[in-house]
């Protein structure tokens, strides 16, 4: 409900508010559209990561019998480099680098597949970390999209029609008041004229 008074000052204030919302609405709509596109892109990217992880997991399972010989403490994730990037006006995390710490091991006494095993574990870790960050990015984008959609709906369905209705009511009231004033002036004038005629 929009609060207003039946006067020119209130009318000017409401017209200013309406104009501002009418100007802002296309901008908000375009932001909402951009956010929808980014959310879809992010979901598609997550799907690709899931497929890649499933492929790597299949590869891992293919070597399952060999993993018993593998020392899993050989590979650890080290420093993660995460930057922030603005996507459709929202700051989101972006993975730029993952450092892996590989403990020293003997190339001569270890099986040949250890090098491939280490590489596979790195790829799996990288994919899992990337997906986790994508999940965070998706969450941030969806929250922003929901807020923007709510704002679009608030402007389109509540505030703009509310301001238009309030402006219409004030204008009608002021027109009625003006008509009433003119009518009463006419009545007063004709009464004065009648009195003048009676005197004459």
N, C-alpha and C positions, 0 to 999 in steps of 0.2 A: 504494500500500500504506500503510495507516494503522498507525503504531507505537503499541503500547499494552502495558500490564502487567496481569496478572491480580490487580487489587486495587481497593478502593473509590474511591481517589483518581483512578485512571485512568478508572474507570467514570464518575465525576462529571464529569471533564474531557471525556470523549467525549460524554456526554449534553448538556453545555453547548454543545459545538461543533455537534452535530446540531441542537439547538433553534435556534441562531443561523442555520444554513444553511436550515432549514425556514422560518424567518421571512423570510429574505432572498430566497429563491427566487421568490415571487410578484412581488416588487418588480423583480427582474432580468428576469423574464419580461415584465412590463408595459413595462419600458424597451426590451426587444428588439422588442416589438410596435410601440411608438411609433417606434422607429428604422426599422423596415420600412416603416411608413406614410410617414415623412419621405423615405426613399430613393425610394419610388415617386413621391411628389409632385415631388421634385427631377428625376427622370427625365422625368416628364410636362412639367415646366417647360422642361427642356432641349430636348425635342422641339418645343415651341411656339417657342422661340428659333430652332431650326434652320429651322422652317417660315417664320418671319418673315424670317430672314436670306436664305433662298432667294428669297422674294418680293422683297426689296429688291435682291438681286443681279440678278434678272430685270429689274427696273426700271432698274438701272444698265446692263445689257446693251442694253436698249431705246434708251438714249441713247448707245450706244457710239461712234457716228460723231462725236457732238458733243464727247465727252470730250477729243479731241485739242486742242481750243481751250482746255480748262480747265487752269488752273495748279493742280496738286495741292498745291502748298506753301501755298495759301491757307488750308487748314484743318488744324489740328493739335490733338491732344488735349492739354489742359492738366492741371490738378490733378484727381486722382481722390479722391473721399471714400468711404472704405470703413469701415464700422462692423463691430463684432462683435456677434453675436446668439446667444443660447443656444437651440438647437433640440434637443429631447429630451435635454437634458443635455450637448450638444456645442456648443462655441463655433465658429461658422462665420462667414465673411466675408459681408457684405451691402453691395452697392453702393448708396450713397445719392445720389451726385451725380457728374457728369462735366462738367468745364469744358472748353469748346472755345475755341481761340484762332483767330480769323478775321482774317487779315491784311487791311489796307485795300485796297480795289480800287475802280475807278471804275464806278459804277452806270450811267453814261451810255455809256461806251465798251465795257462788257462786255455780252455777250448776256443777254437777259431770263432765260433758263433757269439762269443762274449761281446765283441765289438758291435755286431748287429743287435744284440740284446740290449746293450746300453743305449744305442740309437733309438730302438723301439720304445724303451722306457722314457726317454727324453721326449719323443713325439707324443706319447700317451699323456705325459704330464703337461706338456705344452697345450695340447688339445683340451684337457680337463680344465686347466687354468683359464684359457681363452674363453671356454664356455661359461665358466663361473662369472667372469667379467661381463660377458654378453648378457647373462641373466640379470646382473645388476643394472646394466645399461637399459635392458628391456623394461625392468621395473620402473626406473626413473622416467623413461619416455612415456610409459603407460600412465603413470601418476600425472605427469604434465598434460598428456592428452585428455585425460578425464577432467582435470581442472579447467582446461581450455574449452572442452565441450560444454561443461556446466556454465561457463561464462557466456558462451555463445547463446545457450538456451535462456540464461538469465536476461541477456540483452534482448534477444528476439521475441521471447514469449512473455516476459514480465515487464522489464523496465521501459523499453521503447513504447509498447502499447500503453503502459501506465502513464508515461509522460504525455503521449499524444492525447489520451483521454482527459488527463488533468488540464492540459492546455485548451482543449475543446470546451471543457466545463467553465474555465475562467473566461474565455472569449464570449461564450453564450451569456454568462452572468453579466459581464461588462456591457454587452450589446443590450441585454434586457434592461440594465440599469440606465443606459443611455436613452433607450426608447421610453422608459418610464419617466426620465427626467424631461425629455422633449414633450411627452404627453402632458405632464403636470405643468410645464411652462405654457403650453397651448391653452390648457384649462384656465390657468391663472390669468393669461392674457385676455381670453374671452370674458372671464368674470370682471376684469378691470374695465374692459370695453363696455360691458353691460351696465356697470355702475356709472361710467361716464355718460352713457346714453340716458340713464335714469335722471342723473343730475341735470343734464341738458334738457 
